[in-house]
Amino acid sequence: MWARSVLGIVSLALVFNDALAFKEQDFKTCSQSGFCRRGRALSQRAQEAKSAWQSPYSVDPSTISVATDKAVVQAGVKSSLYPEVNFGLEVRIQEDGAVRVRMDEVGGLRKRYDEAASWALISEPIISKNIKWVAGKKDLRASYGPNEVVVSYAPLQVTLYKNGKEQVVINGKGLLHMEHFRKKPEPAAAVEATPAAEGQEQTVIEAPENPRAWFEGADEDALWEETFNSWTDSKPKGPESLSVDITFPNHPVVYGIPQHATRLALPSTAGENPTFTDPYRLYNADVFEYLASSPVSLYGSIPLMHAHSEESTVAVFDLVASETWIDVSHSTDRSTETHWISESGILDVFILPGPTPDDVFAQYAKLTGTPPMPALFGLGYHQCRWNYVSSEDVRTVQKRFDEENIPMDVLWLDIEYSVDHEYFMWNEKMFPDPVEMINDVAATGRKMVVIVDPHLKRDNNYPAFTAAQELGILVKPKSGEGEYEGWCWPGSSSWVDFFNPNAWDWWKSLFKPYQLEGGKWSWTKSTEDVHIWNDMNEPSVFNGPEITMPKDNVHYDGWEHRDVHNINGMLYSNATWQALAVRSDPPKRPFVLTRSFFAGSQRFGAMWTGDNLGTWEHMEVGVKMVLSNSIAGLSFAGSDVGGFFGNPEPEMLVRWYQVGAFAPFFRAHAHIDTKRREPYLLPSPYKEMAIDTLRLRYTLLPVWYTAFRETSVSGKPILRPQYTVFPKDRRGWEMDDQYYIGGSGLLVKPVTKKDVREAEVYLGEDEVYYEYFTGETYRGAAKGRTVTVPAALDQIPLLVRGGSVVPTRERPRRASGLMKYDPFTLKVALSKDEGARGELYLDDGETFGHQRGEYVWREFTAVKSKKGLRVSSRDLGSARPAEAVEGASPGLTSYDRGNKYARTLEERDVRVEKVVVVGVKAKPKSVKLDSQGGKELEWEWTPGVGSKEKKGGRAGVLVIKDPGVKVTQDWDIVIL
Amino acid sequence: MVPWLLLALPLGATAAAGRDKLLGVHPSALAKYTPSKSNTWKCLDGSKEISWNAVNDDYCDCPDGSDEPGTSACPDSRFWCKNEGHIGAYIHSSRVGDGLCETECCDGSDERPGTCPNRCKEIGEAYRAKRDAELKIQKTGSKIRSTYIAFAHKERKRLEDLAASLEKDIVAKEKEVEKLREIAERTESLTQAALDHKRQSPLYQSLLNHNKALKSLKREYKKHADREKQLGQILDSLRTGYNPNYQDMAVLEADGEESSTPEPESEKTEEAVDDGLWTADELDSELDDLIGTDYTSLLLEHEDHINTPTEDSLLFKITSYIPDAWLPQYEAWKDNFVDWLEKLGIVSEESSGSSTEATRAQQALTEANTELNHMRREKTESESDVLKIFNPEHFGAEGEWKKLDDTCINHEVGDYTYELCFFKEAKQKPNKGGSNFSLGRFQSWNKDARPGSPEYYSKQVYQHGTRCWNGPERSVVVLLTCGVENTIYSVQELEKCEYQFKGTSPALCLPPGKEPQNHEEL
C-alpha cells in the first residue's frame, strides 16, 4: 500500500513539473458533449441536404391568438417528427422595439427550466400597446417604424426586417430543435442478448426505418447517460436540448458572448477555414492557466451577441442558463450565421433591433439593467496578493505605499486570512487584531476587500456551515437527499443554494458587523470598511466534472444543476451585494468583485478576467476580454495587473500598470508562488514609471466617475471600442487594441508588447487629436488615418479627441476619498471647428444620496464666435434632471442646485483651479471672466499649432490660472 | 435662484488672500521667502519670477513647486509642520489639506483651521515616554552588549593562548613523529616477506571474501535507505508544502493515505531485535567498523593470540596492588615505560613475530600523525577565529556578536516552532511531529549596508535550506533591532518558502549617544 502510493507520488511529481499549462483533458470539446455532438450533427445533415432541407417545425394557424391590447401573439407549434408533441410559441414586441421570442413544450412529461429570465432581467419588459400583430394566411406580421417582424408558419421562422432588409432570422437554416421530454425506453436487452445459435446464420431483423433519421440521425446519441473522464452524468430527465440557428444575412461581423480569450470581433468556428474548430462554449468554469486564444469557456457567460454592418447594429440575447455552444460562420463576406446549442431550458431569445450600437446598449440595459454608480474607492487602485499573510504584513504594505507616496485605495486579503479556509473566520495567529487592522487601513481613507467563497467547509464548528445545514439550504446530490459534498480549498465542502429563498436573509445577516439579536452568528470581526470578493463561484469544485458541480445535482424546487449552471455564480454576487448594501444604516454602496457572471451581473459590482498568466499575450488578450465584457453590459471589468501566475519582468509590469490604469477595474494581484511585486519593489526607473501611471489614474478619476454616470443611465459602455464610436467605419470593426473612455474624448492604446516604443493609433474621423501630455497634434481623415505616436516605456499612447473638455484633479493623494474637495483642472481640447464639450459628474461617492438628487452634474463648452472663444460651465442637473442618475427616487423630477452635496462643495470652496485650452493658434489679447464685470485673468500662452490648421506639431496652449470660479457655479471665460 | 448665484461668486481668491505666506516653510528657509522690492518672488530653482501674491496662493506656478510650501498645489513639494511641543517634521504636499490629522503633523497646521486639534502635547509626551522606554532598553541592552564585547576579548585571549600552547605541543609532536617514522621504517623492511606468506592462509582469504560481501550488502542497503528517505521527504513536503492551486485530487488523496498511516517503522525495528542481532542503528554504526577492519593486523594478532602464554606479566598485574589515588600516575608511568621498553627493543625481543612489531610501529606513527594534524587544524581554526571575532563582516568591529555564535532561540507560530541558531542555521520544527526543515544556513549580514554600520547588523540572511515542493530552497531574512534579550518575536512567510524573522538582540544596542541621530528637534 505504502509503496504503491509512493510510486503514485513520484509519477505525479514528474507530471507536475511540466503540467504548468491549460489542462485540455479536464474540459469537454463539443465532440465530448452529447447534446453538442447532436446539435452539430444536425447542422451537418442540413448542410449536406442543401435546399432539400426543411425545418419540421411549423405554426398551426388555427391556434393563433393575437392579443388585442398589446403586441403579443401566441400560437401552437408542431414538429412533423413528433406530431403528438405540442409546443407553444409566443412573440412579444416591447416598447423599445425589441422582439422577444419564446417557445416551450406544452403539456409534456416535465417542465423545461423557464426561470433564467427572473434572475437576469431587472423586471418584466413592458410590451408595446401601439404595435399590432396582423395574422395572414402564411404569416404573422407587425410593423413599426422602419422595422417589421414576420413569423412564417411553415416552416416556422421569425425574421426582423429593417426597411425591407433582413436583419435577424431565427430558424432560417432549419436547425431549430427542441428535444421533447420522453420516457426512458425499457432495456430491450432480453431479445438482443439471446445469442444466435452457433454456426447458424444470424437472422437479421430489419429494424423499422427511423422516419426521423434525416433530421435527428439514425442513432440515439447519449440521450440517457453520458460519461466524461471518470464522471458519469445520470441525466434523469433524458434529452431536452435546444438547437436554434440565428442568421444575420446582412451583417458581416459579430461581437460578444463573453467570456472567451479571443478577439473582440469573433473569429469563425464553422464554415470554410474556421479560426477555431470547436464552437464558442458558455459553461462557467474554473480554467487553470487558460489559453490566450481559444473558444473554450471561462468563468462567466453573457449570451448576448452584437451583429454589425455599415447600415445597422442589431443584437440577439439568448436567455438560457444551461451549457451552450455557439458556432459562428460566414457563408458570404457580408453575412453571419450562428448556431446556438443549449442543453436545457426554454427558448427565450430577444432580438434587439438597434439600429446603432448605442441603441443596442440601451435596449440591452432595459432588459438586464446597468451598472450602478460604484463606490468611488472602487475606481482607485486595488492592491492584492495571494496572500498578505498577517495583519503586520498588511500594515507594512500600507506603510510602504505611504513612504513612497503611492496612491492606493484598497488592500485585499485572499483566502489565507481564514482559518482552514473557513471564510469570515480569521486565522487569529496571523491576524490577531482584525478590526484594529481594518481600522488602521481605513484611517487613511482606504478600504479592505476580503474574500468570501461559496464553498463551506463541512466542519461542525464552523457557524456558517452549521447554520446553512440547519436551514437546509445546501445544494443536494443527484439523489435529491442530503447535502452534496465536493472538494475545494478547505477540503470537503458543501455549497449554499441561492436558488433557495431561505438562503438570502441568512446570507444578508452574516455580513452584519455587529452582534445580532438572539445570538445568531454574524461577522462581528469586520467593519463597514470591509468589502467582498466572491471567487470560485462558477462554482469551482476540484473533484467535480470539469472542475465544477455534477450536472445532476439538485437545487431548490428540484431543478437540476444543468438547468441553472451559468446563472449560479451571479446569484452569489447578487446575494453578497445585497448583504453589504443593508449592513449599514443608511445603506452604502457595496463593492463586490466576482469571477463568475451572467447577463445582469453588471448590477452587482465588478468582474475580472480570472487567473491570467504573466505573459505579454495574456496582457494583450486581457484588453480584448475587458472590451468584450464592456459591450455586453459588464463595464466594471479589468484583468489582474502583472498576471496572476509568474514573475513579470519590470518592463512587462510597467506596461501592465499602464493597461490596468486604463481599465475600469484596476487591481494588481499575484499567485502565492510568485515573488512580491508591489510597485514600490520595482527597481528604478521602473518604479517611478509605475508610480506615475498610478498617479495619472488618480488625476483622471473625475473622467472615470463621469463615465460611470453615463453608463449607469444609458448602458453605454465605459470602454468603447472603435466600432461603437464609428459604426460606419469598416476599418475600425476589427480593432480591439484601442478604445475611448466613456464620452470623455480620451483615446488610449495600451502597449502590450515587449520592446515596443511606438504605437500606431487609428483615427476614424476627420478631426484633430492631441497627445495628452505634450499637446502634439495628430490629424485624422474622413476615411480614417493611422498615426504613429511615441510610446517610450514611460509613455502611454493617450490622445484627446479634438472637441472634448477633460476634467481632472491634479493632486493625486493617498486615496481617492482624500481628493474629494480638491480643485479641478479643465483640459479644453479644441476641435477643428474650434469648439469643445465635456461633462463632469460628482456625488459623495459613498451613499445612495445621488438617487435623492444629491449630486452635481456640469457641462463645459467652448464655442468660437466673432466675439472670441467662450469657455462656459453650465448646470446639467437642472437641464436634464430625468436622465441624471440611475435609480432616482420616484417623484424626483427636478434638480435642486442647493442640494446637500452641492452645498458641501460650496462650503469647501471646491474650485476650478486651472483651464488649459489646447489648439490656440494665436496669442490672445485678453482673457476675461465674463460674469464678474470683465475681470482680466492671469494666463500664459505657449505658441504652437492651432486646432483648425492642417499641419502637425505641438499645439498652441493657453493656460488660465485660477479663474476664481467654483465647480458648482455657472461661469463664462471669454478669450479674445 | 439669483441670490444663490450671487452667493456663489465670492471666490477662492479671497480665501487665498488670507493665507499665511510662510505657511509650511522650514525655519531655515524663511529668509528665502521674502518679496522683492517690486513685490515679486523668484522660484527657488531660479527658473521663474512670479508675483509675491502667487506664493502660497494654492496654485502651482514654479516648476520646482517652491512657491507652494503651504498648500497641496504642487505635486511634489514638502510642508513643514512646526509641531511645537513635539518634533517638527516635513510631510508630503499630497497630505496637505487631505482632511486627515496625521501624527507627523500633530499641530494640524496642514489642514483647514478647525479640522485637526493641536495634539502635539499628548503626542509629544507619548513620543517622549516611548523614547525614554526605548532609551532604557537601549541602556540595559548596551550594558549586556558590553559584556558581549568583554566576552569577545576573553575569547580572543583564550584562543590566542590555545594557539600558543598548541604551537608548543605541535613542536613536541613533530619531534615524536620524526622518531616514530624512523622506527617504523626500520622494522618494516624486515617483515615484508614473512607477511606475504601469512596472507596465503585460507582464513585470511575467507575473511577477504566476507569483507567483499559485506561491502556489497552495505552498498545496496544504503541505496535503499536513501531512496526511502527521499520518498519520505517528498511525502512530508507534499503534506506541508502542497500547492492547492494545482487542484489535483490525486495529490490530496495520496497525502491523506500517507499521513493516516500510523508510523510503523520505529516500532517494528525495535521488535525485530533478538538473538543478539544488531538493531538498525547498530548496523549503521558497527558495519563500517567491521568493513574497515585491518585484516592483516587481525591475522597477526590472531597469531599472537595463539602463541602467547595465558598469564600476564607482573607489570600488568601490579595495578591491583596500587591504591586507587595513585593509579593514574602509575598508568601513565607504565605506558611510557612499556613504550620505551618496546622502542628500545627490550620488550620486543621477547614477543614473537617481527611483523607484529612492524605493524605496531606503523600504528604508532599513524596515530601520532593524526594527532599532529588535529593539533595543527585546531591551531589554524583558533587563529582564524581570532581574526573573525573583530572583523566587521563577521562578529562585528567590537566582537559584540561572538557571544551569540551558535546561540539558538525559538519562536512558536501556529503549528511550528522556528529555531534560529545564530551564524549557523534556521529551522522549522513541526510541533505535532514530523521532520524538521532547514530554512537555510547563515550566509551574510545586510549586503545593502556598509559593513560596520548599525544597518549592516540589522539583517541576517540564511539561505539554501531544504527545497520546497515545486518551489525554491527555503531561506530566511532575520531583521534585528536592539532589545534586552535575544528573541524572535515574529515569523512570516512573505513569499513561498521565504521567511522573515523579526527579533531583538542586545548586540544591537549601542550605548546611548553613539547612535546616528535621525530626528531634528526644536
Boltz contact constraints between the chains, C-beta under 6 A:
constraints:
  - contact:
      token1: [A, 5]
      token2: [B, 254]
      max_distance: 6.0
  - contact:
      token1: [A, 5]
      token2: [B, 257]
      max_distance: 6.0
  - contact:
      token1: [A, 6]
      token2: [B, 231]
      max_distance: 6.0
  - contact:
      token1: [A, 8]
      token2: [B, 254]
      max_distance: 6.0
  - contact:
      token1: [A, 9]
      token2: [B, 234]
      max_distance: 6.0
  - contact:
      token1: [A, 9]
      token2: [B, 254]
      max_distance: 6.0
  - contact:
      token1: [A, 389]
      token2: [B, 492]
      max_distance: 6.0
  - contact:
      token1: [A, 390]
      token2: [B, 492]
      max_distance: 6.0
  - contact:
      token1: [A, 405]
      token2: [B, 92]
      max_distance: 6.0
  - contact:
      token1: [A, 405]
      token2: [B, 94]
      max_distance: 6.0
  - contact:
      token1: [A, 429]
      token2: [B, 414]
      max_distance: 6.0
  - contact:
      token1: [A, 542]
      token2: [B, 247]
      max_distance: 6.0
  - contact:
      token1: [A, 543]
      token2: [B, 249]
      max_distance: 6.0
  - contact:
      token1: [A, 672]
      token2: [B, 496]
      max_distance: 6.0
  - contact:
      token1: [A, 673]
      token2: [B, 496]
      max_distance: 6.0
  - contact:
      token1: [A, 675]
      token2: [B, 495]
      max_distance: 6.0
  - contact:
      token1: [A, 676]
      token2: [B, 495]
      max_distance: 6.0
  - contact:
      token1: [A, 811]
      token2: [B, 72]
      max_distance: 6.0
  - contact:
      token1: [A, 813]
      token2: [B, 94]
      max_distance: 6.0
  - contact:
      token1: [A, 813]
      token2: [B, 98]
      max_distance: 6.0
  - contact:
      token1: [A, 818]
      token2: [B, 98]
      max_distance: 6.0
  - contact:
      token1: [A, 909]
      token2: [B, 12]
      max_distance: 6.0
  - contact:
      token1: [A, 909]
      token2: [B, 15]
      max_distance: 6.0
  - contact:
      token1: [A, 911]
      token2: [B, 12]
      max_distance: 6.0
  - contact:
      token1: [A, 913]
      token2: [B, 59]
      max_distance: 6.0
  - contact:
      token1: [A, 961]
      token2: [B, 59]
      max_distance: 6.0
  - contact:
      token1: [A, 962]
      token2: [B, 59]
      max_distance: 6.0
  - contact:
      token1: [A, 964]
      token2: [B, 11]
      max_distance: 6.0
  - contact:
      token1: [A, 964]
      token2: [B, 12]
      max_distance: 6.0
  - contact:
      token1: [A, 964]
      token2: [B, 13]
      max_distance: 6.0
  - contact:
      token1: [A, 966]
      token2: [B, 8]
      max_distance: 6.0
  - contact:
      token1: [A, 969]
      token2: [B, 8]
      max_distance: 6.0
